[in-house]
Amino acid sequence: MAHELYKKSIAFMGKTPWHGIGVKKEVGQSIESWIKDAGLDFEIKSAPVQFSFTGELDVDMRTMDGKYVLYRSDDGNALSVVSERYNVVQPAEVMDFFVEFVNAGNMELETAGVLGSGGKIWALAKIQEGFDLSGGDKVEPYVLLATSCDKTMATTGFLTSVRVVCQNTLNMSIGANRNQIKVPHSRQFDPDKVKKEMGLVRESIEDHAVHLKTIKGVSLDDKQAVRFFAELLKDPKIDFNTPTKDKSKERSFQKIWNSYKTAPGAENTVWGAVNAVTHSIDFNTGARSANTRLNSAWFGAGARLKQTAYKLSADESFLDEILSTTKDDKAFRPDNIRNEHSLLDDVLSVTA
């Protein structure tokens, strides 16, 4: 039942999104139709926080000064407790703003929805001018606008992209000031100002294209690729010269390595390594629901790991270091790594 409710909380154009859920829209449908099918047809209301002094329901109720509960207008579901300084951005505001922004900027509204019970609200627009890397490897840039009323994030707009061959989503974070804008809920949402700042975000697409073309041309052998992933999963508290007992990192490496070798569009380059991370997070990460997986991939731990991989791909000193590594077939045979024992121990033994 929960999954069925969530399916009604995403609306999309074109092909079914990688998460496989949502209500398909047709060209020319009204904004009101989008709002309804995306699950955005509610308002966020507020009420003073009250409590029972005696502990008995509705007996000697008292009010907590300066604190308010935010709740949905349609079903009364509580979303969060905030202070009086908190500025709510309504679901309809997000859609109205985004439609204006899209229409003014040669973009196409492609997906919109809510996460969970309404704690996060988002809309995604495709920017018309995609770009091709060598070999017909096409990348399509998008702008994502999201806000929350559960205090997990500011109202945020950022540049993201999708690799067509495998539908991986990449959150770009190099030069973060150019690639995203943030409006804390302590400030009033100013649509005109955000439009201007989002225009600057779009200008960074060219830089993104140049970077991706560069790293697609940087080849990696297996040992060099493993060093990239080991650095990605690195915990400064762990001594990589000794065996690790971190089974979580071991499982993460196995999923990423499998994506590196078998995912659509797999290639032995730095671009291939970055895509192995995004593919693993978007398609192979265990989660309680599609809701949880999407939230992680765009806003949570998965998004942060994608950003780290992207930053590593732009770290010239780090790439110079791993590219100077020569493959030693006697010490490292990735095709023969055994799943039944500590995979990451094998990996780390050749990355010290």
Summary of the structure (lengths in Angstrom):
residues: 352
radius of gyration: 22.7
end to end distance: 48.9
largest distance: 76.1
contacts: 1076
relative contact order: 0.10
helix: 40%
strand: 24%
